[in-house]
Amino acid sequence: MAKSKKIAETAKIEVATESSGGGKYILRLFVTGILPNSARAVVNIKAICETYLKGKYELEIIDIYQQPDLALTEEIIAIPLLIKKFPLPEERLIGDLSDIEKVLKGLRLN
């Protein structure tokens, strides 16, 4: 079952990249409700995206309490977690994303 979800997710990403001309960053941020680290991660990634990727990104924020199946599909081991799905290679960044240089490096923007 997890394999079919993974295939569906891959197809969804391919469609999104084709429709956006292939230039958009596709990001997924996994959080846990309104816990402080999760709240900081949301604020930080939104600020980074608006500063460095304005108009060139899709950000999906996923609360694992509300969508635990997505956490299982992505094999989440720590929260908050940012996954850069596209452009490849996929990257994973753990934490509140307050270290801007680390985030930019993870997104391959520097």
N, C-alpha and C positions, 0 to 999 in steps of 0.2 A: 504494500500500500504506500509506503514512504517513497518507493521508487517511482510510482506513477505520479505522485505529487511533485517530485523533483523534476520529472519530465515536463509536467504541466507548467511549472515555474520557469523552466528553461525556455519553453515555447513563448510564454508571456513576455519574458525579457527580450527575446528575439523580435517579437512583434513591436514592442515599445521602442527598440533601437532603430528598427526599420522606419517606423512612423516619425521618429524624431530626426531622421537623417543620420543616425548613428553617433551624433555628437553629444548627447546628453549623458550625464552621470546618473546612474540608477543606484540609489542608496536606500538601505533599510536599517532603521534604528530600533533595536529591541530594548524595551524598558520594562520596569515593574511599577505600574501604577504611578503614584506621585511621590515616591521616595526621593530624598534630596539628590542623590547621584543621578537618578534618572531625569529629574527635572532640570538639573544643570546640563546634562548631556543634550537634552532637547533644545534648550536655549543656545548652547554653544554651537551645535551643528547647524542650527538655523542661521546664526550669525556668520559662521564660516561660509556656508553655502551662498548667502546673500552677498558676501564680500568677494568671494573668489569664483563663484560659479553662477552668478546672477543670470537667470533665464536659461541655464544649461543643465538643470538637474531636476530629478524627480525624487522626492524624499517621502518615504513611507514610514510612519512611526507606529510600531506594533507593541501594544501592551500584552506581555505574555500571560497576564492573568485573564485577559479577555479572549486571546487567541492562542491558547497553549499548543494547538496543533502545528502552528507555524514555527514555534520554538523547537518542537520535536523534529520537524522537517529539516530545519537548518542546523540541527544538532548544537543548540546553544548550550554553552557550559558556564558562561559568566554574563552578568548584566551590569550596566548597560553595554550593549554591543552594537557597533556600526558595521554593516557589511556593505562594501562597495561591490555591486553586482556587475556593473559595466561602467567604464570600459574594462576589459579584461587586462590583467588577471584579477580575479576576485581577491579582495583584501578584507581583513577583519581587524577592527580596532576596539579594544576593551577599555572602559572607564568613562569618566564624565566629559571627555574630549576637551579638557581645558588647556592642554598643551597644543597650541595651534601649530607649531612646527611639526610635531609628531603626526597630527591629523593631516596636514598638507603633504607630508612625506608619504603617509599611508594612502592618500588619494592620488599620489604622484603628481602633485601640483607645484613642487619646488625643485 
